């Protein structure tokens, strides 16, 4: 089997590193990240897996520093492999691989190039995403495609479930590609960037819901950034309300204006176009409450959404 220096983080990184090690790929060095303070870690740890398997793992701020370039050059890997590493690898790292530098991206490239592809795909109302193994080039997620697998996004699926499905698909794509990679640089097809899309990183503020949005857009946004991600939110009755989940009810709205309310111990949102969403729980003043707890604290009077000026 071949050798690879690996750059990895998050669930995709942990699962793909597991595949490499289980299949006998020689991994002399893994670059990963320190977990960020305050970030809720919902994914497996690359560092912990490496330690358990006796693989050297490092967390430099700049993996392209001269000492690390020299170390990779000394190791002379057949491949540089990146799996959800949070920094884009510069050409001086990519060129150190004998057979090529490959990345696993969490979308069906060329669609949703860039950061947070699963969250963006759900927020935009997509019904599928996927995992794509491709060559790395100077532009992000723009290199020739080696293999990919589609992942369905169900109408009520939230980002965590889709992220885990994408990670499982990524592991399968990589495992299937290993025998071909062992023979040398795998064949790949060109990427038509003009037919795809690119999105940047998401900020917590990007989860803000506007009260005049149609129901399906509200539903998509809640699902796209539901905890453990930062959460979709808006200001209701003078309070910041963060939505933990959303489900389509298939029933018409009960109120003429957008609002949050409780009925029979269950939380609902009525949207401006008549769509009614069931909300599993909300976070208000830093405290999570389901429908019954909401009713105990705030009663049954609907909370009308505040219409504020947009940026």
C-alpha positions as CSV (number, residue, x, y, z in Angstrom):
1,X,0.0,0.0,0.0
2,X,1.1,3.6,-0.5
3,X,2.1,6.3,2.0
4,X,0.3,9.5,2.8
5,X,0.7,12.6,5.0
6,X,-2.8,13.5,6.2
7,X,-4.4,16.8,7.0
8,X,-7.7,16.1,8.8
9,X,-10.3,17.3,11.3
10,X,-14.0,16.8,12.2
11,X,-16.1,13.7,11.5
12,X,-15.0,13.3,7.9
13,X,-11.4,13.6,8.9
14,X,-11.8,11.0,11.7
15,X,-13.6,8.5,9.6
16,X,-11.3,8.9,6.6
17,X,-8.2,8.5,8.7
18,X,-9.8,5.3,10.2
19,X,-10.2,4.0,6.7
20,X,-6.6,4.6,5.8
21,X,-5.3,3.0,8.9
22,X,-7.6,0.0,8.7
23,X,-6.6,-0.6,5.0
24,X,-2.9,-0.5,5.8
25,X,-2.0,2.8,4.3
26,X,1.3,4.1,5.8
27,X,0.5,7.4,7.6
28,X,3.7,8.7,9.2
29,X,2.3,12.1,10.1
30,X,-1.1,13.7,10.6
31,X,-1.8,17.4,10.8
32,X,-4.9,18.4,12.7
33,X,-6.3,21.3,14.8
34,X,-6.8,22.1,18.4
35,X,-10.5,22.1,19.3
36,X,-11.6,25.8,19.5
37,X,-12.7,27.1,22.9
38,X,-16.4,27.3,23.2
39,X,-17.1,25.1,20.2
40,X,-19.5,22.2,20.8
41,X,-17.7,19.2,19.4
42,X,-20.2,16.8,17.8
43,X,-17.6,14.9,15.8
44,X,-14.9,12.3,16.3
45,X,-11.4,13.4,17.2
46,X,-8.6,12.9,14.7
47,X,-6.0,13.6,17.4
48,X,-7.5,10.9,19.7
49,X,-7.7,8.3,16.9
50,X,-4.1,9.0,15.9
51,X,-2.9,8.6,19.5
52,X,-4.8,5.4,19.9
53,X,-3.2,4.0,16.7
54,X,0.3,5.2,17.4
55,X,0.3,7.8,14.6
56,X,2.2,11.0,15.1
57,X,-0.2,14.0,15.1
58,X,0.7,17.7,15.2
59,X,-1.3,20.9,15.4
60,X,0.9,23.7,14.0
61,X,-0.6,27.1,13.3
62,X,1.1,27.2,10.0
63,X,1.7,23.8,8.4
64,X,3.5,25.5,5.5
65,X,6.3,26.8,7.8
66,X,9.8,25.9,6.6
67,X,10.3,23.2,9.3
68,X,7.1,21.4,8.4
69,X,7.8,21.6,4.6
70,X,11.2,20.1,5.4
71,X,9.5,17.3,7.5
72,X,7.0,16.4,4.7
73,X,9.8,16.5,2.2
74,X,11.8,14.1,4.3
75,X,8.9,11.7,4.6
76,X,8.5,11.7,0.8
77,X,4.8,10.7,0.8
78,X,3.0,9.2,-2.3
79,X,0.0,11.4,-1.5
80,X,-1.0,14.4,0.5
81,X,-4.6,13.8,1.7
82,X,-6.9,16.4,3.2
83,X,-10.2,15.5,5.0
84,X,-12.0,18.6,6.3
85,X,-8.8,20.3,7.4
86,X,-9.8,23.9,8.2
87,X,-7.0,25.6,6.3
88,X,-6.5,25.6,2.6
89,X,-3.2,23.9,1.7
90,X,-0.8,26.1,-0.3
91,X,1.0,24.8,-3.5
92,X,4.3,24.3,-1.7
93,X,2.6,21.6,0.4
94,X,0.7,20.0,-2.5
95,X,3.8,19.7,-4.7
96,X,5.5,17.5,-2.1
97,X,3.3,14.5,-2.9
98,X,4.8,12.0,-5.4
99,X,1.5,10.9,-6.9
100,X,-0.8,13.8,-6.1
101,X,-2.7,15.8,-3.4
102,X,-6.4,14.8,-2.9
103,X,-9.1,16.3,-0.8
104,X,-12.5,15.0,0.4
105,X,-15.2,17.7,0.2
106,X,-18.7,17.5,1.7
107,X,-20.8,18.2,-1.4
108,X,-21.4,17.1,-5.0
109,X,-18.8,19.2,-6.6
110,X,-18.7,21.5,-8.4
111,X,-21.8,22.5,-6.4
112,X,-21.2,24.1,-3.0
113,X,-17.5,24.6,-3.2
114,X,-16.0,26.4,-0.2
115,X,-16.9,26.3,3.5
116,X,-19.8,24.7,5.4
117,X,-21.1,22.9,2.4
118,X,-23.7,20.8,4.3
119,X,-25.1,23.8,6.1
120,X,-25.3,25.9,2.9
121,X,-27.0,23.1,1.0
122,X,-29.8,22.7,3.6
123,X,-30.2,26.5,3.9
124,X,-30.7,26.7,0.2
125,X,-33.4,24.0,0.2
126,X,-31.4,21.3,-1.6
127,X,-32.7,17.7,-1.6
128,X,-29.3,16.1,-1.9
129,X,-25.6,16.7,-1.3
130,X,-22.7,14.3,-1.1
131,X,-19.0,13.6,-0.7
132,X,-16.4,14.2,-3.4
133,X,-12.8,13.1,-3.7
134,X,-10.8,15.4,-5.9
135,X,-7.4,16.7,-6.7
136,X,-6.3,19.9,-4.9
137,X,-5.3,22.8,-7.0
138,X,-4.6,26.5,-6.2
139,X,-8.3,27.4,-6.2
140,X,-10.6,25.9,-3.5
141,X,-12.4,22.7,-4.4
142,X,-11.7,23.2,-8.1
143,X,-9.5,20.2,-9.0
144,X,-10.4,17.2,-11.2
145,X,-12.9,14.8,-9.6
146,X,-11.8,11.3,-8.7
147,X,-15.1,9.9,-7.3
148,X,-18.2,11.1,-5.5
149,X,-21.4,9.7,-3.8
150,X,-24.7,11.5,-3.4
151,X,-26.4,11.8,0.0
152,X,-30.2,12.5,0.3
153,X,-31.4,15.4,2.3
154,X,-34.9,14.6,3.6
155,X,-37.5,17.3,4.0
156,X,-37.1,17.3,7.8
157,X,-33.4,16.4,8.0
158,X,-31.2,18.6,10.2
159,X,-27.6,19.5,9.6
160,X,-26.2,17.1,12.2
161,X,-27.9,14.1,10.6
162,X,-26.9,15.1,7.1
163,X,-23.3,15.8,8.2
164,X,-23.0,12.3,9.7
165,X,-24.4,10.8,6.5
166,X,-21.9,12.8,4.4
167,X,-19.1,11.5,6.7
168,X,-20.2,7.9,6.1
169,X,-20.4,8.5,2.4
170,X,-16.9,10.1,2.4
171,X,-15.5,6.9,4.1
172,X,-17.1,4.7,1.5
173,X,-15.8,6.9,-1.4
174,X,-12.3,6.8,0.0
175,X,-12.3,3.0,0.7
176,X,-13.5,2.3,-2.8
177,X,-10.7,4.5,-4.3
178,X,-7.8,3.0,-2.3
179,X,-7.1,0.1,-4.6
180,X,-6.9,2.4,-7.6
181,X,-4.8,4.9,-5.7
182,X,-2.3,2.2,-4.8
183,X,-1.5,1.8,-8.5
184,X,-0.6,5.5,-8.9
185,X,-2.4,8.8,-9.5
186,X,-6.1,7.9,-9.9
187,X,-7.9,9.0,-13.1
188,X,-10.2,12.0,-12.7
189,X,-12.6,14.1,-14.7
190,X,-12.5,17.9,-15.2
191,X,-14.5,20.1,-12.9
192,X,-16.9,22.5,-14.7
193,X,-16.8,25.4,-12.2
194,X,-19.2,27.5,-14.2
195,X,-21.9,24.8,-13.6
196,X,-21.3,24.9,-9.8
197,X,-21.4,27.4,-6.9
198,X,-19.1,28.7,-4.2
199,X,-20.0,29.8,-0.6
200,X,-17.8,31.2,2.1
201,X,-17.8,30.4,5.8
202,X,-20.9,31.0,7.9
203,X,-21.1,33.3,10.9
204,X,-23.7,33.0,13.7
205,X,-25.4,36.1,12.4
206,X,-26.1,34.2,9.1
207,X,-28.7,32.2,11.1
208,X,-31.0,35.2,11.5
209,X,-34.5,34.6,10.2
210,X,-36.5,37.4,8.7
211,X,-40.2,37.4,9.6
212,X,-41.3,37.9,6.0
213,X,-39.6,34.8,4.7
214,X,-41.8,32.0,3.3
215,X,-42.2,29.0,5.5
216,X,-40.0,26.7,3.5
217,X,-37.1,29.1,3.8
218,X,-37.6,29.4,7.6
219,X,-37.8,25.6,7.8
220,X,-34.6,25.3,5.8
221,X,-32.7,27.8,7.9
222,X,-33.6,26.2,11.2
223,X,-32.6,22.8,9.9
224,X,-29.3,24.1,8.4
225,X,-27.9,25.5,11.6
226,X,-29.8,23.6,14.4
227,X,-27.7,22.7,17.4
228,X,-24.9,21.7,17.8
229,X,-24.4,24.4,15.2
230,X,-25.0,28.0,16.3
231,X,-28.8,27.9,15.6
232,X,-31.3,30.0,13.6
233,X,-32.9,32.8,15.5
234,X,-35.1,35.9,15.5
235,X,-36.3,38.5,17.9
236,X,-39.8,37.7,19.3
237,X,-41.7,39.7,21.9
238,X,-38.5,41.6,22.7
239,X,-36.5,38.4,23.3
240,X,-33.9,36.5,21.3
241,X,-35.3,33.1,20.4
242,X,-33.1,30.3,19.0
243,X,-34.8,27.4,17.3
244,X,-33.5,23.9,18.0
245,X,-35.5,22.0,15.4
246,X,-38.2,22.3,12.8
247,X,-40.7,19.9,11.2
248,X,-43.2,20.4,8.5
249,X,-46.8,19.8,9.7
250,X,-48.6,19.8,6.4
251,X,-51.3,21.9,8.2
252,X,-52.2,25.5,7.5
253,X,-51.2,28.3,9.8
254,X,-53.6,29.1,12.6
255,X,-52.9,32.9,12.8
256,X,-53.0,35.6,10.2
257,X,-49.5,37.0,11.0
258,X,-46.2,35.2,11.6
259,X,-45.9,34.2,15.2
260,X,-44.6,31.6,17.8
261,X,-47.1,29.9,20.0
262,X,-48.0,26.8,21.9
263,X,-50.9,24.4,21.4
264,X,-51.5,21.3,23.6
265,X,-48.0,21.5,24.9
266,X,-46.4,21.7,21.5
267,X,-44.6,24.7,19.9
268,X,-45.4,26.0,16.5
269,X,-44.4,28.8,14.1
270,X,-46.9,30.2,11.7
271,X,-45.2,31.8,8.7
272,X,-46.3,34.7,6.5
273,X,-47.3,32.4,3.6
274,X,-49.5,30.2,5.7
275,X,-47.0,27.4,6.3
276,X,-47.1,25.9,9.8
277,X,-44.0,24.5,11.4
278,X,-43.6,22.4,14.6
279,X,-40.7,23.4,16.7
280,X,-39.2,20.8,19.0
281,X,-37.8,23.4,21.5
282,X,-36.4,26.9,21.7
283,X,-33.7,28.6,23.6
284,X,-34.7,31.9,25.3
285,X,-32.5,33.9,27.6
286,X,-30.0,31.0,27.4
287,X,-32.4,28.4,28.6
288,X,-33.9,25.6,26.5
289,X,-37.6,24.9,26.8
290,X,-40.0,22.6,25.0
291,X,-43.7,23.5,24.5
292,X,-44.9,22.7,28.0
293,X,-42.1,24.6,29.6
294,X,-42.7,27.5,27.2
295,X,-46.4,27.5,28.2
296,X,-45.5,27.4,31.9
297,X,-43.2,30.4,31.6
298,X,-45.0,32.5,29.0
299,X,-48.6,31.3,28.7
300,X,-50.5,30.6,25.5
301,X,-50.7,34.0,23.9
302,X,-49.0,34.0,20.5
303,X,-45.7,35.9,20.2
304,X,-45.8,37.9,17.0
305,X,-42.6,38.3,15.1
306,X,-40.8,41.6,15.2
307,X,-40.3,43.1,11.7
308,X,-37.0,45.0,11.7
309,X,-35.1,46.8,9.0
310,X,-32.7,44.6,7.0
311,X,-29.0,45.3,6.5
